[in-house]
């Protein structure tokens, strides 16, 4: 297996309405999380124990909820909250 990341339940569901610039920052951060998880757990398929709890990251002023599933070598992005838009 190779470590990867994905939106769950789907990209459409998780990212609906979020600005493209914010989503680009989210995807860069997701790639960083994949590299970190791969370095921490070289062979996730042999991982023993429960997975990590959901974690939250500040990304470009917004919020990203994610968790790691070591046995699947997967980082799951399950919620994105874009930064607030300035009032006019």
C-alpha positions in Angstrom: 0.0 0.0 0.0 0.9 3.6 -0.4 -0.2 6.4 2.0 -2.8 8.7 0.5 -5.6 11.1 1.5 -9.2 11.5 0.5 -12.3 13.4 1.3 -15.0 11.4 3.1 -17.8 10.8 2.3 -17.0 12.6 -0.9 -15.2 15.7 -2.2 -18.5 17.3 -3.3 -20.0 16.8 0.2 -17.0 18.0 2.2 -15.9 20.9 0.0 -19.2 22.3 -1.3 -19.1 26.1 -1.4 -15.5 26.5 -0.2 -13.3 28.9 -2.2 -10.7 27.4 -4.6 -7.8 29.1 -2.9 -8.8 27.7 0.5 -9.2 24.2 -1.0 -5.8 24.4 -2.6 -4.3 25.2 0.9 -6.3 22.3 2.4 -5.0 19.9 -0.3 -1.4 21.1 0.3 -1.9 20.4 4.1 -3.4 17.0 3.4 -0.3 16.1 1.4 1.9 17.2 4.3 -0.2 15.0 6.7 0.3 12.0 4.4 4.1 12.5 4.4 4.1 12.8 8.2 1.9 9.7 8.7 4.1 7.7 6.3 7.2 8.7 8.2 5.6 7.9 11.6 4.2 4.5 10.5 6.2 3.1 7.6 4.0 0.1 7.2 0.5 1.0 8.3 -0.8 -2.4 7.3 0.9 -3.9 10.4 -0.3 -1.2 12.8 -1.7 -2.5 16.0 -4.1 -0.6 18.3 -6.9 1.9 17.7 -6.6 4.7 15.3 -6.0 8.3 16.2 -8.9 10.6 17.2 -10.2 13.2 14.9 -8.0 16.3 14.9 -8.5 19.9 13.7 -6.1 22.1 11.9 -6.1 25.8 11.2 -5.6 26.1 7.4 -5.5 29.5 5.7 -7.8 31.0 8.4 -10.3 28.1 8.1 -10.7 24.8 9.8 -10.1 21.2 8.6 -11.2 18.1 10.5 -9.2 15.0 9.7 -8.2 11.6 11.1 -5.6 9.0 10.2 -6.4 5.3 9.5 -3.0 3.6 9.7 -4.2 0.1 8.6 -5.5 1.6 5.4 -2.6 4.1 5.1 -5.1 6.8 4.7 -5.6 10.4 5.9 -9.3 11.3 5.8 -10.5 14.9 5.4 -14.1 14.8 6.7 -14.9 18.5 7.1 -13.6 21.9 5.9 -14.8 25.2 7.2 -13.5 28.1 5.1 -12.4 31.4 6.7 -15.2 33.9 7.2 -15.8 36.3 4.4 -15.3 40.0 5.3 -18.4 42.1 5.8 -19.1 44.7 3.1 
